[in-house]
Amino acid sequence: MLTTEGNTMTLKYFVGRCIFCGMCADTCPEKAIRITKEFELATGNIFDLYTDIEHEIKACSMCGKTFISKKLSNKIALKVPDMPQETMDLCPDCRRKETLKRFMGVPE
């Protein structure tokens, strides 16, 4: 389950539903998931099977809507170094509007 509170996005991962098929590791674009033969699901407390993964998120500089994790934003900035920072700080909706304004020649 994915939740957002303030400037933090939290993924609550429940390993109790995992069947260890490896599909998540195969499809993860960041290769952040690895399947190993080292796991233990025996527990007396079901809450031991939950893991919270937290990421700080950025808000759009124009509308204030949160839209991307800071970690992902930094990764994109490294892969696309010539993208202006003011563009990187806009959510997809505002980026679309600003691009259209520039294309149409609308004054600021």
N, C-alpha and C positions, 0 to 999 in steps of 0.2 A: 504494500500500500504506500502511495506517495502522498505526503502532506506538506503544506507550506505554512509556516508561521513566522511572521516578521520577515527577516531577511535570511531565513534558514529553510532549506528544503530537506525533508527527512524521508528516506526510503526505509520502510519497516520490512525487513526480509525474514520470512519464516521458513527455515530449513526443513521443518516437519512435513512439508508438502512435496519436497524434492524427491524425485525418483532416480536421481543421479544418471540421467540419460546423456548429459553433456551438451544438449542443444544450446543452452545459454552460453556456454563457453565457445561453441562453434560460431555463434552469430554475434557475439559481442564485438563491436567495431574497435574498441580500445584494447581488447585482449586483457581486460581487467579481471576476468573470471577464469579460474583454472580448476579442472576436475582432477582430484588426486584419489589415491586409495586410502588416504588417512582421514577418516571421519568417524564420529561417534554420536549416535542419536539417543543412546540410553540415558535417561534422566528421570528424576522423580518430580521435576518441576517443568511444565510445558513452556514456561517463559524463558527457560534456558535455550530454547530453539529459535528465539527471536534475536535479530541483530539490527541495530539502527545505524544507518549510514547517513551522515549529515553533510550537506554542502551549503556554503554561503552563496546566496543568489544576488544578482544585480537587478536594479530597477532601471527602467527606461528613463533617459534623461529628459524626455519630452512629456510623457503621460504618467510616469511613475509606476507603471505596471511591471511586476517582476516577470522575467522571461528567460533567464539563462543563468547557469551556475558560473561563478567567477572562474572556477577551474577550467570549464569548457571555453569560456570567453578568452582566457589567456592562451589556451591551446590554439584556438582559431587565429589569434593575433600572431602567433609564431608561424603558423602555416601560410597566412596571408599578410605578410608584413607591410604591404603598401596600402592596406585598407585604412582610411582615416579613422581616428579614434572617435570622432563625433558620430560616425556611421555605426561603429561597433557598439556605441552606447544607446542605440535606438532599438526598440522592440520591432518585430517584423511589420506590424501595422504602421507604426510611425515611419519606419524606413521606407516603406512603400509610398506613403504620402509625400515624404520629403523628396524622394526620387522623382515622383511625378511632378512636383512643384519645380524642381530643377529642369526637368525635361520640357515643361511647358513655359519656362522662363518667367515664372511668377516671382515678383520681388519679395524679399524677406520682410 
